[in-house]
Amino acid sequence: AWSRYVTNELHILRVERPTPGYPIHCEIEIHSARWMTGKGTVRKVDLANFEKCLIDPVFEFLGLEDSYIFELKMTKVTSDEEFTVLKIFDATEH
């Protein structure tokens, strides 16, 4: 199951608290060595499966409304360490 690929640490980087009622931009970087097989080929792990797993609980915890996300960028990063970086931006400022 894809859930075994959820990383161990979540780093939330917030530039500033988004203005309530205005668009939000969100960037997610998922760092893991598990994107590739031992032979160096791409492992079948669907990046889209991570979106709801991360966005819903984090936005609820921060008191933000995820329906205000106008731009979402998700990136797989090959890394020896397992962690996820989440950046939330006020779209009116960027």
MOQUI-V402538 format. One record per residue. PSI is psi in radians with two decimals (999 if undefined). OMEGA is omega in whole degrees, 0 to 359 (none if undefined). D_LAST is the distance of its C-alpha to the last C-alpha in whole Angstrom. Layout:
((PSI:OMEGA:D_LAST) (PSI:OMEGA:D_LAST))
This chain:
((2.59:182:36) (-0.42:184:33) (-0.39:179:32) (-0.22:181:34) (0.03:177:31) (2.31:187:29) (2.89:186:28) (-0.57:184:30) (2.53:175:27) (2.10:177:23) (2.03:178:21) (2.02:179:18) (1.97:180:15) (2.11:178:13) (-0.78:178:11) (2.82:178:11) (2.17:180:13) (2.54:178:11) (2.17:180:12) (2.34:177:15) (0.00:181:16) (2.81:184:12) (2.57:178:10) (2.45:170:10) (2.45:184:8) (2.32:177:11) (2.33:179:13) (2.23:174:16) (2.13:178:19) (1.94:183:22) (2.22:182:25) (2.63:173:28) (-0.19:187:31) (0.04:177:32) (-0.38:183:30) (2.62:176:33) (2.99:177:37) (-0.40:179:39) (-0.02:178:40) (0.19:177:37) (2.83:182:36) (2.26:176:33) (2.48:180:34) (1.61:176:33) (2.05:184:31) (1.97:181:28) (-0.60:182:25) (-0.45:179:24) (-0.40:181:27) (-0.38:186:25) (-1.06:183:22) (-0.61:180:24) (-0.60:181:26) (-0.85:188:22) (-0.91:186:20) (-0.98:183:23) (-0.64:181:24) (-0.80:180:21) (-0.68:178:19) (-0.78:179:23) (-0.70:181:23) (-0.11:181:20) (0.51:180:21) (2.71:180:18) (1.98:184:18) (-0.27:177:18) (-0.19:178:18) (-0.02:178:15) (2.07:178:13) (-0.44:178:12) (2.27:179:11) (2.15:179:13) (2.15:178:14) (2.37:184:17) (2.35:170:19) (2.30:178:23) (2.13:178:23) (2.15:186:27) (2.63:175:28) (-0.39:179:31) (2.61:180:30) (1.95:174:29) (2.85:180:25) (2.39:177:22) (2.23:179:19) (2.14:178:16) (2.27:180:12) (2.20:183:11) (2.54:170:7) (2.00:185:7) (-0.37:179:5) (-0.28:181:6) (-0.18:186:4) (999:none:0))
